[in-house]
Amino acid sequence: MGYGARKLDHPATLADIDALPEGVVGEIIEGTLYTHARPMPGHNWVQGELMGELRGPFQQGRGGPGGWWIAAEPGVQVEGSPEFVPDLAGWRRERVPRFPSKRWTVAPDWACEILAPSTRAYDQRIKRPFYARIGIRHLWFIDLDARTLTVSELMDGRWVELGVHGDVDVIRAAPFEALELKLGALWPPNHEEEA
């Protein structure tokens, strides 16, 4: 199952997401409900590994500067979009001093999407321009099939690609330059799956 825009006779609401069948993920971007299947195991592996790498130094301040909230699949509400869910997202604590008790209501400073055949077009054609419109400053795309990380920064309302890195690279990538990241350590063992 790829992504799809659900035709509704009204602007999509959280009730429309709640009504989706089990195993279907929904997001509302600028009033449109988009749906896709739950992620596959390789996606979950990479998400967990990257979360583990970033949380200690950037959220907890262990071996790094701290000053961030890092969340996996946070529900985010901004004007016109009552629910969108980056695979991973981060907020600088100078902008969001308190961890929210319900939903995030401020656009993140960083978002990461893990591309899969079923969501690649959605992430690149729908979410990428939406993220620019709401002012997310840093965007990472992890491509499981190509085993790459593409790092982009929003400059003057446009995405500027800062680099594409492969699985043998050891990098320092914005906005987490304080961490040396070994990309090969993120990939699942024997990764072979269809999404």
C-alpha positions, -999 to +999 in steps of 0.1 A: +000+000+000+014+034-010+003+067+004-030+082-006-051+113-001-085+105+013-113+124-004-136+138+023-165+162+021-150+183+049-115+194+061-099+164+078-100+163+116-085+141+143-118+121+143-110+110+107-076+097+118-093+079+148-117+062+123-089+047+102-086+009+102-059-008+123-025-008+105-032+024+086-014+056+096-030+089+089-017+125+088-035+157+081-015+183+061-032+215+052-067+200+056-061+168+036-060+134+052-031+112+039-029+075+047-003+048+044+006+014+059+025+011+091+063+010+086+082-022+080+109-036+104+139-020+087+123+015+090+117+008+128+153-004+132+169+028+116+145+050+136+154+034+169+191+034+162+192+071+152+170+080+182+195+062+204+224+081+189+208+115+193+189+113+226+219+109+250+241+138+237+213+162+227+183+155+249+200+142+281+234+160+277+254+128+281+286+133+260+270+162+242+256+197+245+220+189+254+194+216+248+170+195+226+138+175+229+140+145+205+109+125+198+100+095+176+067+098+156+055+128+176+020+141+168+024+177+159-004+203+155+002+236+137-024+259+122-042+242+093-027+208+101-041+192+132-019+161+129+013+154+111+039+129+123+076+131+113+095+098+118+118+117+141+118+153+152+137+176+175+130+210+192+155+233+206+147+239+243+153+276+238+121+276+217+102+250+236+114+251+272+088+225+285+081+190+273+044+191+262+019+171+282-003+164+251+006+172+215+034+193+202+020+226+190+052+242+177+069+231+144+101+212+151+136+226+144+146+193+128+127+165+111+139+132+098+119+110+074+129+074+066+121+068+029+105+036+019+090+027-015+055+032-002+061+066+013+090+081-007+068+102-030+047+113-001+077+124+020+093+142-009+063+157-027+039+165+002+059+166+034+091+183+022+073+215+008+050+215+038+079+214+062+094+244+044+061+263+046+059+258+084+096+267+089+113+235+099+149+245+096+167+211+092+154+181+072+171+147+069+160+120+045+173+085+052+169+062+022+169+026+033+174+012-002+202+035-012+217+034+023+221+072+023+214+102+045+205+135+027+209+166+049+191+198+039+187+232+055+159+257+049+174+290+036+152+319+024+122+295+022+140+269+000+157+237+008+195+237+003+211+203+002+241+202+025+252+167+016+244+132+007+262+106+028+267+069+023+268+040+047+306+040+051+307+077+060+314+091+094+298+126+095+289+156+115+256+168+101+235+200+109+220+206+133+238+179+153+274+187+144+286+180+179+281+143+173+302+121+150+277+098+134+287+065+118+260+059+092+268+022+087+258+016+123+223+027+116+213+001+090+195-031+100+214-064+096+206-082+064+182-055+053+159-070+027+122-060+027+095-044+008+076-014+023 
